[in-house]
């Protein structure tokens, strides 16, 4: 029996995915709207074999539950999100455009601790590997995208204001943007922030 923890913040989609999975006798589904709810309910560590999350959920990808393999759902064309999930040690990646049978195959394969990558995401994996920004540049850009001024970014990341301006200049250059707003637009389109 595969113990599946489904974390999704949209009730309708969470219940539809749970219903799809629960129809199969080899899969038992527990659901949560967030990582915090999953922890409060006692899901995770020894209780889950696979944790299935939608990268569009508000707090995903989150921490990998101890012992549970992370399987993510995502839209194509967002290599930044794919890279974040990969850095969160996701073992499986499935496009939201996939057939339900492919998602079931992914759950079963990831439950055996085997990697699973939907062929539809291959191009995004290549683009994710080519992302030009460093982690620090992404941190600075993410705060800028949330509207934080240079002084707030500097305080939050324990950097000098000049260093923040240098990071922003590097981001603009590396993305080929015209300015900070354009760099944020480019990064959001790619799913980097």
JONORLIN-V176342 format. One line per field, one symbol per residue. ss: DSSP state (A for helix, B for strand, O for the rest). psi: psi as a letter, one per 30 degrees, with the letter a starting at -180 (. if undefined). Layout:
ss = ???
psi = ???
This chain:
ss = OBBBBBBOOOAAAAAAAAAAAAOOOOBBBBBBOOAAAAAAAOOOAAAOOBBBBBOOOOOOOOOOOOOOBBBBBBOOOOAAAAAAAAAOOOOBBBBOOOOAAAAAAAAAAAAOOOOBBOAAAAAAAAAAAOOOOOAAAAAAAAAAAOOOOAAAAAAAAOOOAAAAAAAAAAAAAAAOOOOAAAAAAAAAAAOOO
psi = kkjkjjjkfjeeeeeeeeeeeffkfgkkkkllfleeeeeefglbcffkekjklkfflfhlkakkkkfkkkkkklklgifeeeeeeefghkfkkkkfglkeeeeeeeeeeefggkkkkkffgeeeeeeefgkfkleeeeeeeeeefggkleeeeeeeghlleeeeeeeeeeeeeefgleaeeeeeeeeeefge.
